Amino acid sequence: MFGFGVPELLIIGSIVMLIFGVGKLPEIGSSFGKAISNFKKAADGKDQVDLARKKDC
């Protein structure tokens, strides 16, 4: 995975904790997980398309 090892991930994690604080980490993780989930759905073509909308001419 991009050549990241445990030491690099620990350094990145500590920098993120310094910037955002420990209280915001669960929110950031949740948002990141939802973004990945939405990306996977869009890549699989399982997104919903609203065909009932009418175009205003």
N, C-alpha and C positions, 0 to 999 in steps of 0.2 A: 504494500500500500504506500506508494510514493517514497519508499525508503525511510519511513518514520519508525524509529525504535522506541523502546520504553523511555529512555532518558529524554528524547525529544518531546514525546507526548507529555511527560511530567513538566517540562519547562513551559510548554504551551499552556497546559492546564493551570499552572501557577500564575502565568501572566494574565490569563482570562479571569482568574479569581481576584487578582489585584485590580483589574480594570472594572469589572462588573460587581464584585462583592459576592459573598457566599449566598446571600438571600435571593439574588436574581438568578442563580444557576438553575434551579428547577424550572423556572419559566423559560429560560433560554433553551434548555434541553427539550422541553415540551414543544416549543415552537419549531425547533430544528427537526424533531421527529415528525411533526405534522407536515412540514415542508417536504421532507423526504418521501413521506407517504403520498402526498399529492403529486409529487414528481413521478413516482412509480405508477400511480393510476393514470396519469396523462401519457406516460410512455407506453403503457399497455393498451391505450385507446379505450379505457373504461370510463372516461369522463362523460358527463351528461351534457347533451346538446338540447337546447330548448328550441324545438321546431315549431311550437305553437305561436311564437311571437310573430306579429304582423309588422311588415315594414310600412312606415308612414311615407306616403308619396305626395 
